[in-house]
Amino acid sequence: MLTKVNQHKNIPYRTCAHIHTELFNNYVFYFDLFNDNHLTIPYDAHKCILSGHHKNFDECGEYLKFTIEKLMALNYIEPDLTKIQVGEASVYIPHKAWKPAIQYEKEDLQCILSNEYLNPTFCFESVNKHSDERAYEYLCECNSLRVAMQAYGIELPLLWMNCGLFVFDVDFADSGEFATSFSRPMLDTNIIPILGEEKNDLDWDIIDAHLEKKLPVLCSVDIYHMAYESNIYYHTRHGAHRIILLEKRCDSYLILDWFHPGYFFGEMSKKELEVARTSNNEKDYESAFNGYPILAAYKLLHLDRFPLNLDKLQYVKNTLYGSVKALLHSNGVIAFLNETCLNTPEWLGTPNHAAYNKAMESFFFFGLELRILKLYYEEILKSEVCIELDFQGLLECIVRIEDSVDSLKYKLIVALRKSKTINDDEWSVLVEVIISRLSEYCELIIRNLK
């Protein structure tokens, strides 16, 4: 986080329309017209926040920083925004004082929305080169957030993602199951408070009010009900999926959605969206993302709350530190893989056991974590951010871990198909290679953090 407000350039804010302010005895009172809430801050702080002139307020930098965050979280102030047009749609991006070094003209925005972050970014053809399992739709939420951040002028969106190997034991010894926590926050919301809490309701009034502020909404749907001409899964396969709502238009919504092998940027009726948002998402065994109801889940994106001039190096180090903590956790992947070397799972001797399928699915999601991490490091290397850290070495570690995980998955697949057991020694060798490479990865991160 920022420790000196003079790191800011001119960052103007404005008071939200439903907030009334009054000056009294050199204090400014913020009154919320929607309820009885109010907040009081010194007049000098109020003036600095709204004007962006912080030259004479450096000694209170931390106070200003937290006050700004609090006022934005309470929806008392918002950044000055600039309106641009994308076809018929109005999109608001940060004021020039907020915009990064690379500035996007209005004609560039649709290109970003519709091309730059679509397939093959965050989309892969198959589970691995040894498997003929069907392709999955996944990471749509990460991709939605990434493209929304980029479109609204936030530089290097993938850099802020909460990337790492967050793999934890569920019941691997007995059921072959471990968890990769894709449900974790996509970024550190304590530092970057732009993700609203997930809610489960249609809540059209709330969503419409947010869209009215020209801010997008992440919305869960069942791809089975998304009636686009290019959606090959329409009425053929169920699957939970995330899309971006951009604007309300009478009885329809402007949305951005991508899916393999295409994307959709256009309108969909409210009635159609309700069907997709409330689908039971029936299990059809064609995807890892069906078999549970959609429950009208959504998240509001408060992109205007993105804090400027974050220390990229420190933020990345914090992300790496969190990744190491997860790997070395008492319930983390290294610990439970070590346990399977000491005590080989009983189900390993029964290839037709349900645990084999569960283990393959678990290692598939572990592979997804590795692929996300590869993209993360590749983007950092392309952008030349944090060059003092050995990201090339970390990327090479991830490639080696991925190879060892693929080898184990391949053995499981062959054993299942041929009803041929994996003996204890062979299993131990495969697992020990993964553990060794994970340990190497941890050691390299720790050296980078010193």
MITITI-496970 format. One record per residue: x, y, z of N, C-alpha, C, CB in turn; residue in three letters. Coordinates in steps of 0.2 Angstrom, whole numbers, plus 2048, in hexadecimal, padded with zeros to 3 digits. Atoms other than C-alpha are relative to their C-alpha. Glycine has a CB too. Example, Ala and Ser with C-alpha at 12.3 -4.5 7.8 and 13.67 -1.06 7.14 Angstrom:
8047FA80083E7EA8278048068007FB800806ALA 7FC7FA7FF8447FB8247FC8058038028027F9SER 
END
This chain:
8047FA8008008008008048068007FB800806MET 7FC7FA8008058127FE8028028077FC8067FCLEU 7FF7FD7F980E81A80D8018077FF8077FD802THR 7FF7F980081182B8067FB8037FA8078027FDLYS 8057FD8048028357FE8038047FA7FB804803VAL 7FD7FC80580E83F7F48037FC7FA806804802ASN 7FF8048068118307E97FB8007FB8017F8802GLN 8067FF8048008347E28028067FB7FA801804HIS 8007FA8047FF83F7D37F98048028017FF7F8LYS 8077FD7FE7EF84A7D27FB7FB7FF7FF8067FBASN 8058058007E183E7D67FA8038038027F9804ILE 8067FC7FD7D18477D77FA7FB8017FD8057FBPRO 8068047FE7C183F7DF7FA8058008017FD807TYR 8067FC7FF7AF8457E07FC7FD8047FD8027F9ARG 8058037FC7A28437EC7FA7FD7FD7FD806805THR 8068038037948377E87FA8048007FF7F9803CYS 8067FB80078383F7E47FC7FF8067FC7FE7F9ALA 8058017FA77A8377F38048028067FE7F9800HIS 7FD7FD7FA78783F7FF8008078008087FD800ILE 8007F97FF7858508068058028057F9802803HIS 7FA7FE7FC79485980E7FF8078038068007FCTHR 8017FA7FC79486781B8078028037FA800804GLU 7FA7FE7FC7A38718227FE8038068048057FCLEU 8027FE7F97A28748358078008047FA7FD803PHE 7FA8007FC7B187A8408067FC7FD7FE7FD807ASN 7FA8038037BE8758338007F87FF806802803ASN 8018078017B68638317FB8007FB7FE7FC806TYR 8058018067AC85D8227FC7F98038047FE7F9VAL 8058057FF79D8528267FD7FD7FA7FA802805PHE 8038038067988458197FA7FD8028057FA7FDTYR 8078037FF78584181A7FE7FC7FB7FB806802PHE 80380480577E8328117F98018008027F8802ASP 8077FE80076D83780B7FC7FA7FF7FF8047F9LEU 8048068007688258097FF7FD8078047FB7FCPHE 8018037F976A82181C8028058058037F9800ASN 7FE7FB7FB76F82982C8088008017FD7FE806ASP 7F98007FF78282682A8038067FE8037FA7FBASN 7FD7FA80278E83482A8087FE8037FD806804HIS 7F98007FF7A183682B8038078018047FB7FBLEU 7FD7FA7FF7AC8448318088007FF7FF803807THR 7F88008017BE84882B8028088008027FD7F9ILE 7FD7F98007C985882C7FF8037F9807800802PRO 8017FD8067C686581F8068007FB7FE808801TYR 7FA8008047D88658198007F97FC806801804ASP 8008068037D68528167FB7FF7FA7FF7FA805ALA 8058008047C685480D8028047F97F9804802HIS 7FD7FC8057CE8628028057FC7FC802806802LYS 7FB8048037DD8577FE7FD7FA7FC8057FD805CYS 8038058047D28487F97FD8027FA7FC7FC805ILE 8047FE8067C78517ED8048037FB7FA804802LEU 7FB7FD8057D585B7E58057FD7FE802807803SER 7FA8048027E384F7E58068048028007FF7F8GLY 7FA7FC7FE7EF85C7EC8027FE8077FE8087FFHIS 7FE8037F97F88537FA8078038028007F97FFHIS 7F97FD7FF80885E7FA8018018088028067FCLYS 7FF7FE7F980686480C7FC7FC8057FD807801ASN 8038057FC7FE8558138037F98017F97FF7FEPHE 7FC80680080C8488128007FD8078078027FEASP 7FF8037F980D8468257FA7FC802801805805GLU 8068047FF7FB83F8247FE7FB7FB7FA805802CYS 8018048067FE8348157FC7FA8028067FE7FDGLY 8038067FE7F882481E7F88018028037FC806GLU 8077FE7FE7E882D8257FC8017FA800806804TYR 8037FF8067E48338147FE7FA7FC8048057FBLEU 8018078037E682280C7FA7FC8028077FC800LYS 8058047FE7DB8198177F98048008017FF808PHE 8067FC8017CE8288177FD7FF7F9801807802THR 8038018077CD8278047FD7F97FF8068017FBILE 8038078007CB8148057F97FF8038057FB802GLU 8078017FC7BD8158127FB8047FC801803807LYS 8057FC8037B48238097FE7FD7F98038077FELEU 8018038077B58197F87FC7F98028067FE7FCMET 8048067FE7AF8098017F98018038047FC806ALA 8077FE7FE7A08128097FC8037FA801805806LEU 8047FD80679C8197F87FF8078017FA7FC7FEASN 8017F97FF79E82B7FE8048047FB803801807TYR 7FC7FC8057AB8307F18017FB7FA807803802ILE 7FE8048057B082A7E08058037FB7FA7FD7FBGLU 7FB7FC8057BE82E7D37FC8037FB8057FB7FEPRO 8037FC8067BB83A7C58017FB7FA8048067FFASP 7FF8048067B78307B67FE8037F97FA7FA801LEU 8017FD8077B78337A37FC7FB7FC8078017FDTHR 8048048047A982D7988027FF7F97F9803800LYS 7FE8028077AD8247887FA7FC7FD8077FD7FFILE 8058048037A281B77B8037FA7FD7FC8057FBGLN 7FF8068047A38097757FA7FE7FC8037FB805VAL 8068018047978087677FA8048047FE7F8800GLY 8067FC7FD78680C7708018008087FA7FC7FFGLU 7FF8017F978D8087818058068038047FA802ALA 7FC7FB7FD79481578D8047FD8057FB806804SER 7FC8037FB7A38107978048068038057FB7FDVAL 7FD7FB7FC7AB81A7A58077FE8027FD803806TYR 7F98017FE7BE81A7A78038058058057FE7FAILE 7FD7FB7FC7C98237B48028067FC8067FD804PRO 7FE7FA8037CC8357B18088007FE7FF806806HIS 7F98018027DD8397A98058008058018077FBLYS 7FC8007FB7E583C7B98017F98037FE805806ALA 8008077FE7E182A7BD8037FB7FB7FA7FE802TRP 7FE8058057E78227AD8077FF8007FE8037F9LYS 7F98037FF7F78187AC8048037FA8007F97FFPRO 7FC7FE80580581C7A07FE7FE7F98077FE801ALA 8038028067FD8127927F98028008017F87FFILE 8077FE8007ED81B78E7FC7FD7FA8008087FFGLN 8058038057DE8137847FB8057FD7FD7FA803TYR 8047FC8037D581D7787F97FC7FF8028027F9GLU 8078038007C281A7767FF7FA7FB7FB8057FFLYS 8018058057C48107668047F98028038027F9GLU 7FC8067FE7D180476F7FC7FC805806802803ASP 8038047FA7C57FF77D7FC7FA7FD7FB805803LEU 8038058037BA7F47728057FA7FE7FB8017FAGLN 7FA8058027CA7EB76C8027FC8068068047FDCYS 7FE8037FA7CF7E877E7FA7FB802801805805ILE 8068047FD7BD7E27837FF7FA7FC7FA804800LEU 8028058047BB7D77748067FB7FD7FC8027FASER 7FB8048047CC7D076E8067FF8058038047FBASN 7FA8017FD7DB7D37798017FB806802806803GLU 7FF8057FB7D77C87887FB7FA7FF7FE803807TYR 8048068017CD7BA7808047FA7FF7FB8017FALEU 7FC8068017D37A977B8068027FB7FB7FA7FDASN 7FF8067FB7E07A277C8028028078057FC7FDPRO 7FE7FE7F97E37AD78C7FB7FD804800807800THR 8058047FB7DC7A279A7FC7FB7FD7FC805804PHE 8048058027D679578F8047FB7FC7FB8037FACYS 7FC8058037DE78578A7FC7FA7FD8057FD806PHE 8048058047D977777E7FE7FA8048047FE7FAGLU 8028067FD7DA7687898048008078027FA7FCSER 7FD8017FA7DF76279A8077FF8007FC7FA804VAL 7F98018017F075C7958017FC7FA8037FD806ASN 7FE8038077F97557867FF7F88008078017FFLYS 8018077FF7F674378D7F97FE8008047FD806HIS 8078027FE7E47447907FB8027FA7FE804806SER 8057FE8057D57447847F98038047FE7FA7FCASP 8057FD7FD7CA74C7917FD8067FD801801808GLU 8027FA8037BF75A78B8028068037F8800800ARG 7FE7F97FE7C376C78C7FB8038058018057FAALA 8057FD7FB7BC77679B8008087FF8037FE807TYR 8007F98007B778879C8028028077F88037FEGLU 7FE7FE7F97BF7907AB8048068008057FA803TYR 7FC7FA7FF7C879F7B17FC8067FD8078007FDLEU 8037FB8037BA7A97AA7FF8068047F97FE7FECYS 8007FA7FB7B97B47BA8068048007FE7FD807GLU 7FA7FC8017CB7B87B98018047FA8067FB801CYS 8007FD8067CA7BC7A77FB8068007FE7FB7FAASN 8047FA8007BB7C77AA8028068047F97FE803SER 7FD7FA7FC7C37D17B88068037FC8027FD807LEU 7FA7FE8037D37D27AE7FE8057FA8047FA7FDARG 8017FC8067CB7D979E7FC8078037FB7FD7FBVAL 8037FA7FD7C07E57A98058058027FB7FE805ALA 7FB7FC7FD7CF7EC7B28038047FA8057FC804MET 7FC7FD8067D87EF7A17FC8057FD8027FA7FCGLN 8057FB8047C97F77997FF8068047FA7FD7FEALA 8017FA7FC7C78037A78078048027FC7FE807TYR 7FA7FC8007D98097A68057FD8067FF807802GLY 7FB8027FA7E27FE7B48057FC7FC7FC7FC805ILE 7FA8038037F37F97AE8027F9803806804800GLU 7FD8067FE7FA7E77AF7FB7FC804806801803LEU 8058037FC7EA7DF7B58027F98037F97FF7FCPRO 7FE8077FD7F17CD7B78058018068037FC7FALEU 7FC7FF7FB7FE7D47C27FD8008078048077FFLEU 8048007F97F17D77D07FD7FA8027FC8067FFTRP 8048067FE7EA7C67CF8037FC8057FF7FB7FAMET 7FD8047FA7EC7BA7DE8027FA7FD7FA800805ASN 7FD8068037F77AE7D58047FC8058038017F9CYS 7FC8047FC7FF79F7DD7FD7F9800800802808GLY 8028078007FD78C7E17FD7FF8078067FC800LEU 8048017FA7EF78C7EE7FD7FA8007FB806800PHE 8028078007ED7797EF8007FD8078047FC7FBVAL 8018037F97E67717FF7FD7FA8007FC805804PHE 8038077FF7E27608057F98008028047FC805ASP 8078017FE7D075B8067FF7F98037FB8017FAVAL 8008077FD7D07488088047FC7FB7F97FE801ASP 7FD8038057DD7437FC8027F88018078037FEPHE 7FE8077FE7E37338057FA7FB7FF802800808ALA 8068048017D172C8057FC8017FA7FC801806ASP 8057FF8057C87347F78048027F97FB805802SER 7FC7FD8067D673B7EB7FE8077FF7FE7FC7FAGLY 8027F98027CF74C7ED8058058047F9801803GLU 7FD7FA7FD7D975C7F17FD8067FC8088007FFPHE 8047FA8037D376E7ED8058057FE7FC803806ALA 7FC7FA8027DA77C7E37FB8068018028007F9THR 8057FB7FE7D178C7EA7FF8057FB802803807SER 8027FA8047CB7957DB7FB8058027FE7FC7F9PHE 8057FC7FD7BE79C7E68038068047FB7FC804SER 7FD7FB7FC7CB7A67EF8008077FC8087FF801ARG 8017FA8037CB7B97EC8058017FA802806805PRO 7FB8008067D37BD7DA8058058017FC8027FAMET 7FB7FB7FE7DD7CB7E28008028078008067FBLEU 8007FE7F97E27D27F37FB805801807802802ASP 8057FB7FF7D27DB7F78018048067F97FC801THR 7FF7FB7FA7D97E38078048067FD8057FC805ASN 7FC7FA8037E57ED7FB7FD8027FA8077FD7FEILE 8037FE8067DB7ED7EB7F87FF8018037FD7FAILE 8078017FE7C87EF7F17FB8017FA7FE804806PRO 8047FE8067C07EE7E07FB7FA7FF8048007FAILE 8058058007B77DD7E27FB8008058047F9800LEU 8058007FB7A67DD7EA7FF7F98027F98037FDGLY 8018077FE7A07CE7F47FB7FD7FB7FD800807GLU 8048048047987C07EB7F98008038037F97FEGLU 8078007FD7857C17ED7FC7FB7FB7FD807800LYS 8048058037787B47E87F88028008017F9803ASN 8077FE8017687BC7E28008047F97FD805806ASP 8017FC8067617C47D28028078017F97FF7FDLEU 7FE7FA7FE7637D57DA8018057FA806800804ASP 8007FC80675F7DE7C98018088027FA7FF7FCTRP 7FF7F97FE75D7EF7D38078028027FB801805ASP 7F97FF7FE76E7EE7DB8058007FA8027FB805ILE 7FC8008067767E97CA7FF8067FC7FF7F97FCILE 8027FB80576D7F67C08038078037F9801800ASP 7FD7FA7FD7738047CD8078007FF7FE800808ALA 7F88008017857FE7CC8018017F88037F9802HIS 7FF7FF8077847FE7B97FF8077FE7FC7FB7FBLEU 8017F980177D80F7B98068058027FA802805GLU 7FA7FC7FF78D8157C18067FE7FB8027FE807LYS 7FC80280579580E7B28067FB8028038067FCLYS 7FB8057FD79E8007BB7FD7F97FF801801808LEU 80280780379D7ED7B57FE7FC8068057FD7FCPRO 8028057FB7967DE7BE8027F97FE7F8801801VAL 7FF80780279C7CC7BE7FA7FC8028077FE804LEU 8068037FF78E7C17BC8017F87FE7FA8037FCCYS 80080780178C7AE7BD7FA7FD7FC8017FB806SER 8068038047827A47B08027F97FE8008057F9VAL 7FF8078037807937A88018017F97FA7FB802ASP 7FF7FF8077887937977FB7FC7FC8077FD7FEILE 80580380377A7877927FB8047FD7FD7FA804TYR 8057FC80276E7957918028077FD7FC802807HIS 7FD7F98037797A37897FF7FF7F8807801802MET 8028018077717A47788038047FB7F88017FFALA 7FC7FD80577F7AA76D8017FC7FA807803803TYR 7FF8048067817A475B8067FC8018008047FAGLU 7FA8048007937A075F8027FC8068068067FFSER 8008047FA7907987707FF7F87FE7FC802805ASN 80180780279378576B7FD7FC8068077FD7FEILE 8038037FA78D78177D7F8801801804801806TYR 8077FE7FF77B78977B7FC7FA7FF7FE8057FBTYR 80480680076F77B77F8037F97FF7FA8017FBHIS 7FC80680177D76E77E8037FE8068048007FATHR 7FC8027FA78776F78E7FF8058058077FF7FEARG 8007FC7FB78577679F8078028037FB7FD806HIS 7FA7FE7FD7927807A88008078038068007FBGLY 8007F97FD79478E7B58058047FC8027FF808ALA 7FC7FC80479C79D7AD7FF8078027FE8007F8HIS 8017F97FE79F7B07B08008047FA806802805ARG 8007FB80579B7BE7A58008078037F97FF7FCILE 8007F97FE79C7D17A67FA8047FE8078047FEILE 8057FB80178D7DC7A78038077FF7FA7FF805LEU 7FD7F98027917ED79F7FB8068018048007FALEU 8057FA8017817F779D7F97FD8008028047FAGLU 80780180076E7F67A07FD8037FA7FC801806LYS 8037FD8067647F97907F97FE8008047FF7FAARG 8078028007517F97937FF7F98037FD8007F9CYS 8018077FD74D7E67958067FC7FE7F97FE7FDASP 7FA80480175E7E07908068038038018007F8SER 7FA7FD7FD7707E27958067FF7FB8027FC807TYR 7FA8008047807E578C8057FC8048048077FELEU 7FC8047FD78C7D77908067FE7FC7FC7F9802ILE 7FA80380379D7D078C8017F9803807805801LEU 7FF8077FE7A07BD78D8047FD7FB7F97FC800ASP 7FC8048047AD7B27868007F98028078027FFTRP 8018077FF7AD79F7848047FD7FA7F97FE800PHE 7FC8038067B77937797FC7FE7FB8047FA803HIS 7FB7FC8027B979776B7FF8077FE8037FC7FAPRO 8027F98027B17A876A7FE8048067FB8007FBGLY 8027FC7FB7AA7B67737F98047FE805806802TYR 8067FD80279A7C07748008078037F97FD802PHE 8007FA7FD7997D37767F98037FD8068057FEPHE 8067FE8027877D97757FA8008057FD7FC7FAGLY 8068007FB7757D977D7FD7F98017FB8057FDGLU 8038067FF76C7CC7857FA8028058047FA804MET 8067FE7FD75A7CD78C8017FE8087FA7FD7FDSER 8008017F97577CE79F7FD7F98017FC806804LYS 8048077FF74B7BF79E8057FA7FE7FA8007FBLYS 7FB8068027597B47958058008058038027F9GLU 7FB8007FB7667BA7A27FD7FC806802807801LEU 8038037FA75A7B57B08007F88007F9802801GLU 7FF8088017597A37A98077FE8017FD7FE7F9VAL 7F98027FF76C7A27A88028018078048047FBALA 7FE7FE7F976E7AA7B97FD7FB8067FF807802ARG 8038047FB76279E7C28007F97FE7F9803801THR 80080780276678E7B98027FB8068057FF7FASER 7FE8057FC76877E7C38077FD7FE7FB7FA801ASN 7F980280277877B7B88017F8801805803803ASN 8008077FF7747687B78067FC7FE7FA7FD7FCGLU 7FA80480178275B7B87FF7FC7FA8017FC806LYS 8008048067867547A78077FC7FF7FE8047FAASP 7F980480079874D7AA8048027FA7FE7F9800TYR 7FC7FD80579E75879C8058058027FC8027FAGLU 7FC7FA7FE7A67667A68017FF8087FC8067FESER 7FF8007F97AD7687B77FC806804808801802ALA 8047FB7FE7A27777B97F98008008038077FDPHE 8078018007917707B97FE7FB8067FD7FE7FAASN 8028057FA7877667C67FE8048068057FC801GLY 8027FC7FA7837757D27FC8067FD806802804TYR 8047FA8037767847D08048068007FA801805PRO 7FC7F980177C7957CA7FE8058067FE8037FAILE 8027FC7FB77279E7D88008077FF8047FE806LEU 8007F98027727AE7CF8068048037FA804802ALA 7FA7FD7FD7847B27D68028067FC8057FB801ALA 7FD7FA80378C7C37D28048048047FA8057FDTYR 7FC7FC7FC7997CF7D78008077FD8077FD801LYS 7FF7F980379A7E27D58078018007FC805805LEU 7F97FE8017AA7E87CE8018088018037FF7F9LEU 7FF7F97FE7AF7F97D78078027FD800801807HIS 7FA7FE8037BD7FD7CA8038078028007FF7F9LEU 7FE7F97FF7BD80F7CF8048008077FA804800ASP 7FD8017FA7C48097E08077FE8007FC7FC805ARG 7FA8038017D48037D98058058028027FE7F9PHE 7FC7FB7FD7E280C7E38068017FB8037FD807PRO 7FB7FF8057EF8147D88078008037FF8077FELEU 7F98007FE8028137D98027FB806802807802ASN 7FE8057FB8038037E38077FE7FE7FB7FA7FFLEU 7F98028018147FD7E68007F97FD8047FF807ASP 8018068038147EF7D98057FA8038028017F8LYS 7FB8057FD8247E67E07FD7FD806807804800LEU 8028037FA81D7E57F17FA7FC8007FF806805GLN 80680480180C7DF7EB8027F97FD7FB8047FBTYR 7FE8078038147D17E18037FC8058058017FAVAL 7FD8047FB81F7CC7EF7FB7FE805805805804LYS 8068037FC80F7CB7FA7FD7FA7FD7FB806802ASN 8048068048077C07ED8057FA8017FF8027F9THR 7FB8067FF8177B57ED8007FD8078078027FDLEU 8008027F98177B48007FA7FC801801806804TYR 8068037FF8057AF8008007F97FD7FA8047FEGLY 7FF8078048097A17F38047FB8048038017F9SER 7FC8057FC81779A7FE7FD7FE806807804802VAL 8048027FA80C79A80E7FB7FB7FE7FD806803LYS 8058058027FF7908048047FA7FF7FC8027FAALA 7FD80680280C7847FE8037FC8068068017FBLEU 7FD8037FA81478180F7FB800806806805803LEU 8068017FA8037818198007F98027FA8027FDHIS 8008077FD8017728247FB7FB7FC7FE800807SER 8058048047F276D8188018017F97F9802802ASN 7FE7FE8077FB7738088027FA7FC805805800GLY 7FF8058058007697F98077FC8028018037F9VAL 7FA8047FE8127657FF7FF7FB806806805801ILE 8018057FA80C75E8107FC7FA7FE7FC804805ALA 8048068017FE7538098047FB7FB7F98027FEPHE 7FD80480580974D7FA8067FC8048038047FBLEU 7FB8047FC8177488077FC7FB804803805805ASN 8038057FC80A73F8117FE7FA7FB7F9803803GLU 8028058058057358018067FB7FE7FD8027FATHR 7FA80480181772F7FF8017FC8068068057FFCYS 7FF8047FA8187298117FA7FB801800804806LEU 8058048008077218107FC8007FA7FB802806ASN 80380080680171C7FF7F97FF8008037FA7FBTHR 8088008007EE71F7FC7FE7F97FE7FD8057FCPRO 8028078017E570E7FD7FC8007F97FB7FE805GLU 8048008067DA7137EE8057FF7FA7FC8067FFTRP 7FB8008057EA7137E38007F97FD807802802LEU 8008078027E97007E27FA7FE7FD8027FC806GLY 8078028037D77007DB7FF8057FA7FB800805THR 8007FB8057D87097CA7F98037FE8037FE7FAPRO 8077FE8017C57097C87FC8048067FC7FA7FEASN 8027FC7FA7C37127D97FE8077FE805800806HIS 8027FA8027B97227D88068058027FA802804ALA 7FB7FB7FE7C872B7E18058017FA8047FD806ALA 7FC7FF8067D27287D07FD8067FC8017FA7FCTYR 8037FA8047C67347C78018068047F87FE7FFASN 7FF7FA7FC7C67407D68078038007FE7FF807LYS 7F97FE8007D97407D68028047F98057FA801ALA 7FE7FD8077DA7447C37FD8078007FD7FB7FBMET 8047FA8007CD7527C58048058057F9800803GLU 7FD7FC7FB7D77597D48078027FD8027FC807SER 7F97FF8047E87587CA7FF8057FA8047FA7FEPHE 8027FC8067DF7607BB8008088037F97FE7FDPHE 8007F97FE7DB7707C68068028037FA800806PHE 7F97FE7FE7EC7707CD8048027FA8047FA804PHE 7FD7FE8077F27717BB7FE8077FE7FF7FB7FBGLY 8027F98017E77807B98038058047F8800801LEU 7FC7FB7FC7EF7897C78078017FD8017FD808GLU 7F97FF8038007867BF8008047FA8037F97FFLEU 8007FD8077FA78C7AE7FE8088027FA7FD7FCARG 8017F97FE7F379C7B78078038027FB801805ILE 7F97FE7FE80479E7BF8058027FA8037FC805LEU 7FC7FF80680D79C7AE7FE8077FD8007FA7FCLYS 8037FA8038027AA7A78028068047F98007FFLEU 7FF7FB7FB8057B57B68088027FF7FF7FE807TYR 7F97FE8018187B47B48028027F98047F9802TYR 7FF7FE8068187B57A27FE8077FE7FC7FC7FBGLU 8037F980080E7C57A38058058037F9801802GLU 7FB7FC7FC81A7CC7B08078017FC8017FD807ILE 7FA7FF8048297C87A58008047FA8027F97FELEU 8017FC8068227D07967FF8088027F97FE7FCLYS 8017F97FE81E7E07A08068038037FA800804SER 7FA7FE7FC82F7E17A87FF8038078048047FBGLU 8027FE7F98277E47B98047FC8057F9800801VAL 7FD8037FB8317E07C88067FC7FE7FB7FC804CYS 7FA8038048417DC7BE8057FD8058038047FBILE 7FB8027FC84B7D97CE7FE7F9803800805806GLU 8028077FE8417C97D28017FB7FA7F9800802LEU 7FE8058058467B97C97F97FC7FD8047FB803ASP 8068038028357B67C08017FB7FB7FB8057FDPHE 7FF80580583D7AC7B28027FA8038068037FCGLN 7FE8067FC8447A07BF7FA7FD803805801805GLY 8068027FD83379F7C77FB7FC7FA7FC805803LEU 80380380582B79C7B68027F97FE8008047FALEU 7FD80680283778E7B27FE7FA8058088007FFGLU 8028057FB8337867C37F97FD7FF800803807CYS 8078028018207867BF8007FB7FA7FC8067FEILE 80080480682477E7AE8027F98028048027FAVAL 7FE8067FD82D7707B77FB7FC804807800804ARG 8068037FC81F76D7C47FB7FE7FB7FE806805ILE 80580280481376D7B68017F97FC7FE8057FBGLU 7FE80680381C75F7AD7FF7FA8058088017FDASP 8008057FB81D7557BD7F97FE801804801806SER 8078017FF80A7577C07FD7FC7FA7FD807802VAL 8038038068067527AE8027F98008038047FAASP 7FD8078008117427B07FB7FC805807800802SER 8048047FB80773D7C07F97FF7FD800804806LEU 8078018037F67417B78007FB7FB7FE8077FDLYS 8008058067FB7377A88007F98038068017FCTYR 8008067FD7FF7287B37F97FE8038057FF806LYS 8078027FD7EE7297BC7FB7FF7FA7FD806804LEU 8048018067E572A7AB8017F97FD8018067FBILE 7FE8068037EE71B7A47FE7FA8058087FF7FFVAL 8028057FB7EB7117B47F87FF800802802807ALA 8088018017D87157B37FE7FD7FA7FD807801LEU 8028028067D77117A18017F87FF8038047FAARG 7FE8068017E07017A27FF7FB8068088007FELYS 8018037F97DB6FC7B48077FD8027FB7FA7FFSER 7FA8027FE7ED6FB7B88038048068058007FALYS 7FF7FC7FA7F37007C98078037FF8017FB806THR 7FA7FD7FF80170C7CD8037FD806800808800ILE 7FD8027FA80D7047D98038058058067FB7FEASN 7FE7FB7FB81370C7E98068047FE8007FD807ASP 7FA7FD80282470F7E38008057FB8067FB7FEASP 8017FB80581F7177D37FC8068027FC7FC7FAGLU 8037FA7FD8137227DC8048058037FA7FE804TRP 7FB7FC7FC8207287E88058047FC8047FC805SER 7FB7FC80582C72D7DA7FC8057FD8037FB7FBVAL 8037FA80381F7377D17FE8058057F97FD7FDLEU 8027FB7FC8197407E08068048037FC7FD806VAL 7FA7FD7FD82B7437E78038057FB8057FB801GLU 7FE7FB80582F74C7D67FC8068018007FD7F9VAL 8057FA7FF8207587D98038038067F97FE800ILE 7FE7FD7F982575B7EB8078047FF8017FB805ILE 7FA7FD80183775E7E68008077FC8057FB7FCSER 8017FA80483276B7D97FC8058037FD7FE7F9ARG 8037FB7FC8267737E48048048057FA7FD803LEU 7FC7FD7FB8337757F18058057FD8047FA804SER 7FC7FC80483F77C7E47FD8077FF8037FD7FAGLU 8047FA8018327897E07FF8048067F97FE7FDTYR 8017FC7FA82F78E7F28078038027FE7FB806CYS 7F97FD7FE8427907F58028067FB8057FB7FFGLU 7FF7FB80584379B7E57FC8078027FF7FE7F9LEU 8047FB7FE8357A67EB8038038077F97FE802ILE 7FD7FD7F983D7A87FD8068047FE8017FA804ILE 7FA7FD80284D7AD7F57FE8077FD8057FC7FBARG 8027FA8048447BA7EA7FD8058067FA7FF7FBASN 8037FC7FB83B7C17FA8058038057FB7FC804LEU 7FB7FE7FC84B7C48038038077FE8067FC801LYS 
END
